[in-house]
Amino acid sequence: MHYRSLGRTELKVSAISLGTMTWGEQNTEAEAFEQIRVAKTAGVNLLDTAEMYPVPPRAETYTRTETIIGNYFRQHGDRADWVLASKAAGPGRDMDYIRDGGLAFTKANLTAALEASLKRLNTDYLDLYQLHWPDRRTNYFGQLGYVHNDADFTPIEETLEALDGLVKAGKVRHVGLSNETPWGVQRFLHLSETRGWPRVVSIQNPYNLLNRSFEVGLAEQAIREQVGLLAYSPLAFGVLAGKYLNGARPEGARLTLFERFQRYSNPQTQRAAQAYVELAREHGLDPAQMALAFVTSRPFVTSNIIGATSLAQLESNLASSELVLDQETLAAIEAIHVDQPNPAP
């Protein structure tokens, strides 16, 4: 396993990290514990979760994932071995069941969110605390084009000052963003420099062969400002593994169980996915491993967040960390991307 600096901090995180959004929905607590064991043995040290997990979010399952992780730490006592990251849910998206609807990124709401997460996670601090999506209305979660909206939102100054208080209290070591735009990243960085508040160390956005929109605007910021990408959905919900080709719907798979993720089912996504899968097989590669190796190799990526519902999937995904794609394969990937760019943003 390779390790990379988390922003400008002293922390080194594994190039592959363990995502947890299936725990409590598609995976039991016992299965989650076994995933943690396998990932740790492979050298993974970054564990990423969120207060709203598992996904898809529901009032009935809200907080289950953090609770499972807290139970793991209670049983195994190895909290110090992990870089633990969680996220605070933002406003909107019909989630008033989270903290009774107190979702704006104000001091009171962020403090309440963090305290509840710490209790569930059975820890007294987080290594990385992330804002799960912007407080303001902007283009994220599949929206490429920007449509300006003048609706009120919590000023970023207020949010970052609140995070500064959590850092000074010793409850958060570092802060990060998620599903953020170039303007948002730059605004947070400017306030950090001018006010002396915590500097964001990472941005967790989607990035995969079917959605490379991060490369426009955010990739340069990630490198120049050392705010690296924690890439989520690197397999586009398994589409890049090839298991959904030709209309297949494997039993227990995410797109079989949940209909809300339509961007992974449109015709252009299916065409591009088939091209990538065929390319991998032509080069004697596992399609999922090729897709993951591409993400991990990008210079703006700090860590590639993998998830799995079975140990076989997990072990295969972990093995991708040792795969280096040759120039011929990379050129062929680029040709497919030029022909069908970002079909599943």
C-alpha positions as CSV (number, residue, x, y, z in Angstrom):
1,M,0.0,0.0,0.0
2,H,1.2,3.5,-0.8
3,Y,0.6,6.5,1.4
4,R,0.1,10.2,0.6
5,S,0.0,13.4,2.6
6,L,-3.4,14.6,3.7
7,G,-3.2,18.2,2.5
8,R,-0.4,20.1,4.2
9,T,-0.7,18.1,7.3
10,E,1.6,15.5,8.9
11,L,-0.9,12.8,8.4
12,K,-0.2,10.1,5.8
13,V,-3.2,8.3,4.4
14,S,-3.4,5.1,2.3
15,A,-3.9,5.6,-1.4
16,I,-6.9,3.3,-1.1
17,S,-9.4,4.0,1.7
18,L,-12.4,2.1,3.0
19,G,-15.8,3.5,2.3
20,T,-18.7,2.5,4.6
21,M,-22.0,3.6,3.1
22,T,-23.3,0.0,2.7
23,W,-22.9,-0.9,6.3
24,G,-26.3,-1.1,8.0
25,E,-28.1,-1.5,4.7
26,Q,-26.5,-4.1,2.4
27,N,-23.9,-5.2,5.0
28,T,-24.4,-6.4,8.5
29,E,-22.2,-5.4,11.5
30,A,-20.3,-8.7,11.4
31,E,-19.6,-8.2,7.7
32,A,-18.4,-4.6,8.3
33,F,-16.1,-5.8,11.0
34,E,-14.6,-8.4,8.6
35,Q,-14.2,-5.7,5.9
36,I,-12.3,-3.5,8.3
37,R,-10.0,-6.5,9.2
38,V,-9.2,-7.3,5.6
39,A,-8.6,-3.6,4.7
40,K,-6.4,-3.0,7.7
41,T,-4.3,-6.1,6.8
42,A,-3.9,-4.7,3.3
43,G,-2.5,-1.4,4.8
44,V,-5.6,0.8,4.6
45,N,-5.6,3.4,7.3
46,L,-8.3,5.9,6.2
47,L,-11.9,5.0,7.2
48,D,-14.6,7.2,5.8
49,T,-18.2,7.5,7.0
50,A,-21.0,10.1,7.5
51,E,-23.7,10.8,9.9
52,M,-26.4,10.2,7.2
53,Y,-25.1,6.7,6.2
54,P,-26.0,4.1,5.0
55,V,-27.0,5.1,1.5
56,P,-29.6,5.4,0.2
57,P,-30.5,7.6,3.2
58,R,-33.6,6.8,5.1
59,A,-35.0,7.8,8.5
60,E,-35.1,4.2,9.5
61,T,-31.4,3.6,8.9
62,Y,-29.9,7.0,9.6
63,T,-26.8,6.7,11.9
64,R,-26.5,3.0,11.6
65,T,-23.1,3.1,9.9
66,E,-21.4,5.3,12.5
67,T,-22.9,3.1,15.2
68,I,-21.4,0.0,13.6
69,I,-17.9,1.7,13.5
70,G,-18.2,2.7,17.1
71,N,-19.1,-0.9,18.1
72,Y,-16.0,-2.0,16.2
73,F,-13.7,0.4,18.1
74,R,-15.4,-0.6,21.4
75,Q,-14.6,-4.3,20.6
76,H,-11.2,-4.0,19.0
77,G,-9.7,-0.9,20.7
78,D,-7.6,0.2,17.7
79,R,-8.9,3.7,17.1
80,A,-5.4,5.1,17.1
81,D,-4.5,3.0,14.1
82,W,-7.0,4.8,11.9
83,V,-7.4,8.1,10.2
84,L,-11.1,8.5,10.9
85,A,-13.2,10.7,8.7
86,S,-16.9,11.6,8.9
87,K,-19.3,14.2,7.4
88,A,-22.0,16.6,8.6
89,A,-25.1,16.5,6.4
90,G,-26.2,19.8,4.9
91,P,-29.6,21.4,4.3
92,G,-32.2,20.3,1.8
93,R,-32.7,16.9,0.1
94,D,-35.7,16.0,2.3
95,M,-33.7,15.0,5.3
96,D,-35.5,16.7,8.1
97,Y,-35.2,13.6,10.2
98,I,-31.5,14.3,10.6
99,R,-31.1,16.4,13.8
100,D,-34.7,17.5,13.6
101,G,-34.0,19.5,10.5
102,G,-31.1,21.6,12.0
103,L,-29.0,21.1,8.9
104,A,-27.6,24.6,8.1
105,F,-23.9,24.9,8.7
106,T,-24.2,27.1,11.8
107,K,-22.1,26.8,14.9
108,A,-24.9,25.2,16.9
109,N,-25.8,22.7,14.2
110,L,-22.2,21.7,13.5
111,T,-21.5,21.3,17.2
112,A,-24.5,19.1,17.7
113,A,-23.7,17.0,14.6
114,L,-20.1,16.5,15.7
115,E,-21.0,15.6,19.3
116,A,-23.6,13.0,18.1
117,S,-21.1,11.5,15.6
118,L,-18.3,11.2,18.3
119,K,-20.7,9.5,20.6
120,R,-21.8,7.0,17.9
121,L,-18.2,6.4,16.8
122,N,-17.0,5.8,20.3
123,T,-14.2,8.3,20.0
124,D,-13.4,11.8,21.4
125,Y,-12.0,13.2,18.1
126,L,-12.1,13.0,14.4
127,D,-9.0,13.2,12.2
128,L,-11.1,14.7,9.4
129,Y,-14.5,16.4,9.6
130,Q,-16.1,17.2,6.3
131,L,-19.1,19.2,5.1
132,H,-21.1,16.6,3.2
133,W,-22.4,19.0,0.6
134,P,-22.6,22.9,0.4
135,D,-25.0,24.8,2.5
136,R,-25.9,26.9,-0.6
137,R,-27.7,25.7,-3.7
138,T,-25.2,25.0,-6.4
139,N,-24.4,22.3,-8.9
140,Y,-23.5,19.0,-7.3
141,F,-24.9,15.4,-7.1
142,G,-25.2,15.1,-10.9
143,Q,-25.9,18.7,-11.9
144,L,-23.2,19.8,-14.4
145,G,-24.5,23.2,-15.4
146,Y,-24.6,26.1,-12.9
147,V,-27.9,27.9,-12.4
148,H,-27.5,30.8,-10.0
149,N,-29.8,30.8,-6.9
150,D,-30.1,33.8,-4.6
151,A,-31.6,31.8,-1.7
152,D,-30.2,32.5,1.7
153,F,-27.4,30.2,3.0
154,T,-25.1,30.2,6.0
155,P,-22.2,32.4,5.2
156,I,-19.0,30.4,4.7
157,E,-17.3,32.8,7.2
158,E,-19.7,31.6,9.9
159,T,-19.2,27.9,9.0
160,L,-15.4,28.0,9.0
161,E,-15.3,30.0,12.2
162,A,-17.5,27.3,13.8
163,L,-15.1,24.6,12.5
164,D,-12.2,26.6,13.9
165,G,-13.9,26.3,17.3
166,L,-14.2,22.5,17.0
167,V,-10.5,22.2,16.1
168,K,-9.4,24.4,19.0
169,A,-11.5,22.3,21.3
170,G,-9.5,19.2,20.2
171,K,-12.5,17.4,18.8
172,V,-11.4,17.8,15.2
173,R,-7.9,17.6,13.8
174,H,-8.5,18.7,10.2
175,V,-11.4,19.9,8.1
176,G,-12.5,19.0,4.6
177,L,-15.1,19.6,1.9
178,S,-17.3,17.3,-0.1
179,N,-19.4,17.8,-3.3
180,E,-17.9,21.3,-3.5
181,T,-17.3,23.6,-6.5
182,P,-14.1,25.6,-7.4
183,W,-15.7,28.8,-6.1
184,G,-16.5,27.1,-2.7
185,V,-13.0,25.7,-2.3
186,Q,-11.4,29.0,-3.1
187,R,-13.6,30.9,-0.7
188,F,-12.7,28.5,2.1
189,L,-9.0,28.8,1.3
190,H,-9.2,32.6,1.2
191,L,-10.9,32.8,4.6
192,S,-8.3,30.4,6.1
193,E,-5.5,32.6,4.9
194,T,-7.0,35.9,5.9
195,R,-8.6,34.9,9.2
196,G,-6.2,32.3,10.5
197,W,-9.0,29.6,10.5
198,P,-8.3,26.0,9.7
199,R,-7.2,25.3,6.1
200,V,-9.2,22.6,4.3
201,V,-7.1,19.6,3.6
202,S,-9.2,17.6,1.2
203,I,-12.3,17.6,-1.1
204,Q,-14.4,14.4,-1.4
205,N,-16.2,14.5,-4.8
206,P,-17.2,11.8,-7.2
207,Y,-14.6,10.7,-9.7
208,N,-14.5,7.8,-12.1
209,L,-14.1,6.9,-15.8
210,L,-17.8,7.9,-16.4
211,N,-17.5,11.2,-14.5
212,R,-14.3,13.1,-14.8
213,S,-15.9,16.5,-14.2
214,F,-13.5,17.1,-11.3
215,E,-10.7,17.6,-13.9
216,V,-12.3,20.9,-15.0
217,G,-11.3,23.6,-12.5
218,L,-11.0,21.5,-9.3
219,A,-8.0,19.3,-10.4
220,E,-5.6,22.3,-10.7
221,Q,-6.8,23.6,-7.3
222,A,-6.3,20.2,-5.7
223,I,-2.6,20.1,-6.9
224,R,-1.6,23.8,-6.5
225,E,-3.4,24.3,-3.2
226,Q,-2.7,20.8,-1.8
227,V,-6.4,20.1,-1.3
228,G,-6.4,16.6,-2.7
229,L,-9.3,14.6,-3.9
230,L,-10.8,11.8,-1.8
231,A,-12.5,10.2,-4.8
232,Y,-15.8,8.6,-4.1
233,S,-17.8,6.3,-6.5
234,P,-14.7,5.2,-8.3
235,L,-16.6,2.3,-9.9
236,A,-19.8,4.3,-10.6
237,F,-21.8,2.0,-8.3
238,G,-20.3,-1.0,-9.9
239,V,-21.1,-0.1,-13.5
240,L,-17.4,-0.1,-14.4
241,A,-17.1,-3.7,-13.2
242,G,-19.3,-4.7,-16.1
243,K,-21.9,-6.5,-14.0
244,Y,-24.8,-4.4,-15.4
245,L,-24.0,-4.7,-19.1
246,N,-26.8,-5.7,-21.5
247,G,-29.4,-4.9,-18.9
248,A,-28.2,-7.4,-16.3
249,R,-29.4,-6.8,-12.8
250,P,-27.5,-9.1,-10.4
251,E,-29.3,-10.1,-7.2
252,G,-28.4,-7.9,-4.3
253,A,-26.5,-5.3,-6.4
254,R,-27.1,-1.6,-5.7
255,L,-28.7,-0.7,-9.0
256,T,-30.9,-3.8,-8.7
257,L,-32.1,-2.8,-5.2
258,F,-32.4,1.0,-5.5
259,E,-33.9,2.8,-8.5
260,R,-32.8,6.3,-7.5
261,F,-29.4,6.2,-9.2
262,Q,-30.6,6.8,-12.7
263,R,-27.5,8.5,-14.0
264,Y,-25.8,5.1,-14.0
265,S,-28.5,3.5,-16.2
266,N,-28.8,5.9,-19.1
267,P,-27.9,4.7,-22.6
268,Q,-24.8,6.8,-22.9
269,T,-23.5,5.5,-19.6
270,Q,-24.1,1.9,-20.7
271,R,-22.2,2.5,-24.0
272,A,-19.2,4.1,-22.4
273,A,-19.1,1.4,-19.6
274,Q,-19.2,-1.4,-22.2
275,A,-16.3,0.3,-24.1
276,Y,-14.2,0.5,-20.9
277,V,-15.0,-3.1,-19.9
278,E,-14.0,-4.4,-23.4
279,L,-10.8,-2.4,-23.3
280,A,-9.8,-3.9,-20.0
281,R,-10.5,-7.4,-21.2
282,E,-8.5,-6.8,-24.4
283,H,-5.5,-5.9,-22.2
284,G,-6.0,-8.9,-19.9
285,L,-7.2,-6.7,-17.0
286,D,-10.0,-7.0,-14.6
287,P,-12.4,-4.1,-15.5
288,A,-12.9,-3.0,-12.0
289,Q,-9.2,-3.0,-11.2
290,M,-8.5,-1.0,-14.3
291,A,-11.1,1.6,-13.4
292,L,-9.8,1.9,-9.9
293,A,-6.1,2.0,-10.9
294,F,-6.9,4.9,-13.2
295,V,-8.4,6.9,-10.4
296,T,-5.7,6.1,-7.9
297,S,-3.0,7.2,-10.4
298,R,-4.3,10.7,-11.0
299,P,-1.9,13.3,-9.5
300,F,-4.7,15.2,-7.8
301,V,-6.0,12.2,-5.9
302,T,-5.1,11.8,-2.3
303,S,-7.1,8.6,-1.7
304,N,-9.5,6.4,-3.7
305,I,-12.5,5.5,-1.5
306,I,-13.5,1.9,-2.3
307,G,-16.6,0.1,-1.1
308,A,-17.8,-3.5,-1.4
309,T,-20.6,-5.7,-0.3
310,S,-18.5,-8.9,-0.3
311,L,-15.0,-9.9,0.7
312,A,-14.2,-11.1,-2.8
313,Q,-15.1,-7.6,-4.1
314,L,-13.1,-5.9,-1.4
315,E,-10.0,-8.1,-1.9
316,S,-10.1,-7.5,-5.7
317,N,-10.5,-3.7,-5.2
318,L,-7.6,-3.6,-2.7
319,A,-5.4,-5.4,-5.2
320,S,-5.9,-2.6,-7.7
321,S,-3.4,-0.5,-5.6
322,E,-0.5,-2.4,-7.2
323,L,-1.7,-2.1,-10.8
324,V,0.1,0.4,-13.0
325,L,-1.6,1.1,-16.3
326,D,0.7,1.3,-19.3
327,Q,0.6,4.2,-21.8
328,E,-1.2,2.2,-24.4
329,T,-4.1,1.5,-22.0
330,L,-4.2,5.1,-20.8
331,A,-4.3,6.4,-24.4
332,A,-7.2,4.0,-25.1
333,I,-9.0,5.2,-22.0
334,E,-8.6,8.8,-23.2
335,A,-10.0,7.9,-26.6
336,I,-13.2,6.5,-25.1
337,H,-13.5,9.6,-22.8
338,V,-13.2,12.0,-25.8
339,D,-15.9,10.0,-27.6
340,Q,-18.2,9.9,-24.6
341,P,-17.2,12.4,-21.9
342,N,-18.8,12.3,-18.5
343,P,-22.0,10.3,-19.2
344,A,-22.7,9.8,-15.5
345,P,-21.9,13.1,-13.7
